[in-house]
Amino acid sequence: MPGLAPPSDWLQRWAHLLPAGGRVLDVACGHGRHVRWLAERGWQVTAVDRDVQALAPLSAIAETVVADLEAGPWPLPGRRFDAVLVTNYLWRPLFPALRAALADGGVLIYETFARGQESYGRPSRPEFLLAPGELLAAASGLHVLAYEDGLLDGPTRRVQRIVAIAPPSGALALAGARHSGS
């Protein structure tokens, strides 16, 4: 679509991990640059955003869910996805819901701004910027395949980004039993 930024290179780099035809949740999707890219490649996309007008054109290619993620309850309780994608968005209280939304073996692809971004532009308020290592800590318990914390685009952006895999649900129970001495 004219005027939309291209898909994140981080998503494109790691999309091969997503199962063909799998279910992908795009959180705070905005105008849907990733929704469109994923749907064109055969993934079943659920797009969540609070902007009704931004979501409207996406309804032909994706399931759309209008929700204010910062003011309301998690809009997809009990739903699990083969992948959860978040780019350029940070609302820390969502971290547990995002993890819970990952199916066994599901892929978390997350990229957003980090401290230091204020030197390059918006966002600049600390509540919208990850602390050093914060995204890595939020993925604790997942199998981290890749993590970056640094400058991008020349540099004009300071970001953290991660790709992590959810373990099979039985693996967490087994790990807990091993640590308890069983």
Residue frames as qw, qx, qy, qz and C-alpha x, y, z in Angstrom:
[[0.000, 0.890, 0.455, 0.000, 0.00, 0.00, 0.00],
 [0.380, 0.583, -0.054, 0.716, 1.45, 3.40, -0.93],
 [0.246, -0.745, 0.164, -0.598, 2.62, 5.43, 2.04],
 [0.874, -0.476, 0.057, -0.078, 3.22, 2.46, 4.34],
 [0.140, -0.721, 0.678, 0.040, 6.73, 1.78, 5.56],
 [0.656, 0.238, -0.700, -0.152, 8.18, -1.52, 4.40],
 [0.874, -0.425, -0.218, -0.085, 7.91, -4.47, 6.78],
 [0.450, -0.786, 0.424, -0.012, 10.47, -4.65, 9.54],
 [0.516, 0.534, -0.669, -0.021, 13.71, -6.26, 8.42],
 [0.245, -0.306, 0.826, -0.406, 13.65, -8.13, 11.76],
 [0.765, 0.206, 0.412, -0.450, 10.32, -9.75, 10.86],
 [0.740, 0.568, -0.278, -0.229, 11.51, -10.55, 7.35],
 [0.178, 0.575, -0.785, 0.146, 14.74, -12.05, 8.69],
 [0.215, -0.151, 0.888, -0.376, 12.93, -14.43, 11.06],
 [0.707, 0.166, 0.016, -0.687, 9.67, -15.15, 9.20],
 [0.575, 0.262, -0.752, -0.188, 11.06, -18.50, 8.08],
 [0.009, 0.094, -0.877, 0.472, 10.43, -19.73, 11.64],
 [0.559, 0.143, 0.306, -0.757, 6.67, -19.27, 11.27],
 [0.444, 0.135, 0.881, 0.092, 4.79, -22.39, 10.20],
 [0.072, -0.093, -0.600, -0.792, 3.27, -22.17, 6.72],
 [0.397, -0.474, -0.574, -0.536, -0.32, -20.99, 7.01],
 [0.416, -0.291, -0.684, 0.524, 0.10, -20.50, 10.77],
 [0.212, -0.881, -0.399, -0.137, -1.77, -18.07, 13.01],
 [0.461, 0.129, -0.193, 0.856, 0.04, -14.80, 13.67],
 [0.218, -0.867, -0.417, 0.165, -1.03, -12.10, 16.12],
 [0.386, 0.387, -0.004, 0.837, 0.10, -8.56, 15.23],
 [0.354, -0.692, -0.498, 0.386, -0.23, -6.45, 18.37],
 [0.048, -0.810, -0.038, 0.583, -0.78, -2.68, 18.00],
 [0.656, 0.239, 0.557, 0.450, -0.63, -3.19, 14.24],
 [0.000, 0.516, -0.122, -0.848, -1.40, 0.39, 13.23],
 [0.566, 0.521, -0.163, -0.618, -2.14, 0.64, 9.50],
 [0.926, 0.073, 0.339, -0.149, -1.06, -2.95, 8.97],
 [0.347, 0.717, -0.571, -0.201, 2.25, -2.97, 7.11],
 [0.124, -0.318, 0.936, -0.084, 3.06, -6.33, 8.73],
 [0.638, 0.276, 0.587, -0.415, -0.52, -7.62, 8.51],
 [0.655, 0.657, -0.113, -0.356, -0.45, -7.10, 4.75],
 [0.229, 0.616, -0.750, -0.080, 3.00, -8.62, 4.31],
 [0.315, -0.154, 0.905, -0.240, 2.12, -11.71, 6.36],
 [0.676, 0.395, 0.455, -0.425, -1.30, -12.22, 4.74],
 [0.553, 0.677, -0.345, -0.342, 0.25, -11.96, 1.25],
 [0.215, 0.470, -0.856, 0.023, 2.49, -14.87, 2.21],
 [0.636, -0.140, -0.707, -0.276, -0.33, -17.10, 3.42],
 [0.202, -0.073, -0.768, 0.603, -0.33, -16.62, 7.19],
 [0.312, -0.705, -0.588, -0.245, -3.63, -16.24, 9.05],
 [0.262, 0.206, -0.311, 0.890, -3.31, -12.89, 10.77],
 [0.308, -0.792, -0.524, 0.068, -5.17, -11.44, 13.72],
 [0.301, 0.412, -0.063, 0.858, -4.61, -7.68, 13.88],
 [0.383, -0.725, -0.512, 0.256, -5.18, -5.77, 17.12],
 [0.266, 0.173, -0.046, 0.947, -5.21, -2.00, 17.43],
 [0.029, 0.551, 0.574, -0.605, -7.34, 0.72, 19.02],
 [0.159, 0.412, -0.230, -0.867, -7.69, 2.68, 15.76],
 [0.639, 0.417, 0.601, -0.238, -10.93, 1.57, 14.08],
 [0.508, 0.800, -0.093, -0.306, -10.13, 3.48, 10.89],
 [0.036, 0.631, -0.755, -0.174, -6.68, 1.89, 10.56],
 [0.415, -0.063, 0.903, -0.092, -8.14, -1.59, 11.03],
 [0.652, 0.484, 0.281, -0.512, -11.09, -1.18, 8.64],
 [0.590, 0.607, -0.419, -0.329, -9.18, -1.83, 5.39],
 [0.016, 0.419, -0.905, 0.077, -7.44, -4.84, 6.95],
 [0.662, 0.022, 0.565, -0.492, -10.69, -6.74, 7.59],
 [0.806, 0.455, -0.177, -0.334, -10.60, -8.17, 4.06],
 [0.633, 0.468, -0.602, 0.134, -7.29, -9.95, 4.71],
 [0.289, 0.156, -0.772, 0.544, -7.19, -10.51, 8.48],
 [0.441, -0.672, -0.593, 0.049, -9.25, -10.93, 11.58],
 [0.149, 0.494, -0.185, 0.836, -9.35, -7.48, 13.14],
 [0.503, -0.589, -0.584, 0.242, -9.87, -6.72, 16.82],
 [0.013, 0.727, -0.056, 0.684, -10.45, -3.18, 18.03],
 [0.721, -0.562, -0.354, 0.199, -9.07, -2.86, 21.54],
 [0.014, -0.872, 0.313, -0.377, -7.38, -0.27, 23.71],
 [0.811, 0.035, -0.521, 0.264, -4.62, -2.48, 25.07],
 [0.281, 0.244, -0.474, 0.798, -3.63, 0.08, 27.68],
 [0.361, -0.204, 0.251, -0.875, -7.07, 0.79, 29.13],
 [0.843, -0.069, -0.064, -0.530, -9.03, -2.44, 28.76],
 [0.790, -0.278, 0.545, -0.036, -8.66, -6.14, 29.40],
 [0.178, -0.302, 0.813, 0.464, -6.66, -8.39, 27.09],
 [0.620, 0.296, -0.073, -0.723, -9.00, -8.82, 24.11],
 [0.724, 0.269, -0.581, -0.258, -8.05, -12.42, 23.26],
 [0.489, -0.461, 0.653, -0.348, -8.19, -14.41, 26.51],
 [0.799, -0.024, 0.590, -0.113, -7.38, -18.07, 26.01],
 [0.755, 0.654, -0.015, -0.046, -6.39, -17.64, 22.35],
 [0.603, -0.501, 0.467, 0.409, -2.98, -18.94, 21.31],
 [0.561, 0.794, -0.131, -0.196, -0.97, -18.20, 18.19],
 [0.916, 0.149, 0.039, 0.371, 1.92, -19.72, 16.28],
 [0.487, 0.168, -0.073, 0.854, 3.58, -16.31, 16.40],
 [0.163, -0.901, -0.335, 0.222, 3.15, -13.02, 18.22],
 [0.509, 0.359, 0.119, 0.773, 4.56, -9.90, 16.58],
 [0.206, -0.912, -0.249, 0.251, 5.08, -6.53, 18.24],
 [0.566, 0.236, 0.103, 0.783, 6.91, -3.64, 16.60],
 [0.102, 0.340, -0.023, 0.934, 7.38, -0.07, 17.77],
 [0.580, -0.570, -0.207, -0.544, 5.04, -0.55, 20.72],
 [0.370, 0.100, -0.765, 0.519, 5.62, -0.94, 24.44],
 [0.591, -0.514, 0.039, -0.621, 3.08, -1.48, 27.18],
 [0.103, 0.391, -0.864, 0.300, 4.83, -3.46, 29.89],
 [0.586, -0.054, 0.584, -0.559, 1.67, -4.83, 31.54],
 [0.830, 0.352, -0.148, -0.407, 1.05, -6.81, 28.30],
 [0.166, 0.535, -0.828, -0.020, 4.17, -8.96, 28.63],
 [0.392, -0.057, 0.876, -0.275, 2.38, -11.81, 30.49],
 [0.694, 0.476, 0.332, -0.427, -0.56, -11.80, 28.03],
 [0.492, 0.677, -0.465, -0.289, 1.80, -11.89, 25.05],
 [0.019, -0.375, 0.924, -0.070, 3.61, -14.91, 26.49],
 [0.514, 0.164, 0.747, -0.389, 0.32, -16.63, 27.28],
 [0.653, 0.591, 0.042, -0.472, -0.79, -16.03, 23.68],
 [0.250, 0.557, -0.754, -0.242, 2.11, -18.11, 22.34],
 [0.965, 0.004, -0.112, -0.237, 1.21, -21.68, 21.40],
 [0.788, -0.394, 0.407, 0.239, 3.69, -24.41, 22.32],
 [0.646, 0.073, 0.455, 0.608, 6.65, -23.78, 20.02],
 [0.239, 0.912, 0.319, 0.096, 5.23, -20.35, 19.12],
 [0.576, 0.190, 0.016, 0.795, 7.57, -17.60, 17.99],
 [0.153, -0.897, -0.242, 0.336, 7.78, -14.20, 19.67],
 [0.518, 0.337, 0.177, 0.766, 9.12, -11.48, 17.37],
 [0.242, -0.901, -0.304, 0.192, 9.41, -8.19, 19.22],
 [0.514, 0.197, 0.057, 0.833, 11.15, -4.95, 18.26],
 [0.125, -0.928, -0.325, -0.134, 10.74, -1.57, 19.91],
 [0.220, 0.802, -0.229, 0.506, 12.56, 1.51, 21.07],
 [0.764, -0.319, -0.373, 0.418, 15.14, 1.52, 23.84],
 [0.330, -0.880, -0.019, 0.343, 16.75, 4.09, 26.10],
 [0.419, -0.296, 0.442, 0.736, 18.98, 6.28, 24.01],
 [0.289, 0.572, 0.656, 0.400, 16.23, 6.81, 21.42],
 [0.090, -0.913, -0.296, 0.267, 15.58, 10.22, 22.96],
 [0.336, -0.543, 0.348, 0.686, 18.84, 11.36, 21.33],
 [0.200, 0.042, 0.737, 0.644, 17.39, 10.60, 17.88],
 [0.363, -0.190, -0.335, -0.848, 13.76, 11.68, 18.20],
 [0.688, -0.179, 0.264, -0.652, 10.45, 10.18, 19.26],
 [0.547, -0.772, -0.279, -0.166, 9.54, 8.41, 21.36],
 [0.321, 0.539, -0.457, 0.630, 11.58, 10.11, 24.03],
 [0.576, -0.555, 0.236, -0.552, 9.62, 9.55, 27.25],
 [0.071, -0.405, 0.892, -0.189, 11.14, 6.85, 29.50],
 [0.652, 0.087, 0.617, -0.432, 7.86, 4.91, 29.83],
 [0.804, 0.535, 0.036, -0.255, 8.03, 4.21, 26.08],
 [0.429, 0.680, -0.591, 0.067, 11.68, 3.12, 26.06],
 [0.945, -0.192, -0.258, 0.063, 13.07, -0.23, 27.16],
 [0.416, -0.806, 0.421, 0.012, 15.76, -0.26, 29.83],
 [0.274, 0.556, -0.777, -0.110, 19.00, -2.07, 29.00],
 [0.113, 0.111, -0.985, 0.073, 18.28, -5.81, 28.83],
 [0.492, 0.087, 0.444, -0.743, 14.58, -5.34, 29.63],
 [0.771, 0.273, -0.259, -0.514, 13.26, -7.18, 26.58],
 [0.486, 0.287, -0.820, 0.094, 15.64, -10.05, 27.22],
 [0.117, -0.065, 0.777, -0.615, 14.41, -10.26, 30.82],
 [0.635, 0.168, 0.164, -0.736, 10.77, -10.18, 29.65],
 [0.770, 0.293, -0.471, -0.316, 11.49, -13.27, 27.52],
 [0.171, -0.405, 0.846, -0.302, 12.77, -15.27, 30.49],
 [0.637, 0.089, 0.700, -0.310, 11.60, -18.88, 30.16],
 [0.759, 0.618, 0.058, -0.196, 11.48, -18.69, 26.37],
 [0.783, -0.076, 0.347, 0.510, 14.24, -20.07, 24.16],
 [0.125, 0.887, -0.097, -0.433, 15.94, -16.95, 22.83],
 [0.821, 0.336, 0.305, 0.346, 17.24, -17.39, 19.30],
 [0.443, 0.394, 0.079, 0.801, 18.34, -13.82, 18.70],
 [0.274, -0.866, -0.319, 0.272, 18.58, -10.59, 20.64],
 [0.476, 0.372, 0.056, 0.795, 19.90, -7.22, 19.61],
 [0.267, -0.865, -0.287, 0.314, 20.26, -3.99, 21.51],
 [0.481, -0.229, 0.256, 0.807, 21.63, -1.13, 19.48],
 [0.202, 0.604, -0.057, -0.769, 21.40, 1.51, 16.79],
 [0.557, 0.375, 0.699, 0.245, 19.69, 1.09, 13.42],
 [0.376, 0.817, 0.402, 0.171, 19.13, 3.01, 10.21],
 [0.487, 0.735, 0.020, 0.471, 22.29, 4.97, 9.95],
 [0.189, -0.365, -0.872, 0.268, 21.89, 5.39, 13.08],
 [0.247, -0.332, -0.101, -0.905, 18.55, 7.09, 13.62],
 [0.777, -0.402, -0.178, -0.450, 16.82, 4.59, 15.91],
 [0.023, -0.388, 0.836, -0.388, 17.84, 2.94, 19.19],
 [0.819, -0.123, -0.225, -0.514, 16.04, -0.40, 19.62],
 [0.349, -0.262, 0.887, -0.153, 15.94, -3.74, 21.33],
 [0.771, 0.199, -0.279, -0.537, 14.64, -6.72, 19.42],
 [0.377, -0.282, 0.865, -0.177, 14.23, -10.38, 20.16],
 [0.741, 0.088, -0.496, -0.445, 13.12, -13.64, 18.61],
 [0.230, -0.281, 0.844, -0.395, 12.22, -16.36, 21.10],
 [0.554, -0.088, -0.735, -0.382, 10.41, -19.69, 21.03],
 [0.659, -0.389, 0.290, -0.575, 7.87, -20.84, 23.62],
 [0.011, -0.255, 0.965, -0.056, 8.75, -24.26, 25.05],
 [0.513, -0.293, -0.733, -0.337, 6.25, -27.11, 24.97],
 [0.527, -0.629, 0.065, -0.569, 3.98, -26.74, 28.01],
 [0.947, -0.281, -0.151, 0.044, 5.24, -30.03, 29.46],
 [0.650, 0.351, -0.299, 0.604, 8.83, -28.76, 29.31],
 [0.139, -0.623, 0.261, -0.724, 8.13, -26.09, 31.91],
 [0.831, -0.442, 0.049, -0.334, 6.56, -28.61, 34.29],
 [0.941, 0.052, -0.188, 0.278, 9.49, -30.97, 33.78],
 [0.385, 0.519, -0.311, 0.697, 12.03, -28.19, 34.41],
 [0.439, -0.615, 0.205, -0.622, 10.22, -27.24, 37.62],
 [0.953, -0.280, -0.044, -0.105, 10.27, -30.87, 38.80],
 [0.789, 0.267, -0.269, 0.483, 14.02, -31.11, 38.16],
 [0.124, 0.573, -0.301, 0.752, 14.67, -27.95, 40.16],
 [0.633, -0.538, 0.145, -0.537, 12.56, -29.12, 43.09],
 [0.230, -0.465, 0.837, -0.173, 14.68, -32.23, 43.46],
 [0.862, 0.151, 0.304, -0.376, 12.25, -34.73, 41.88]]
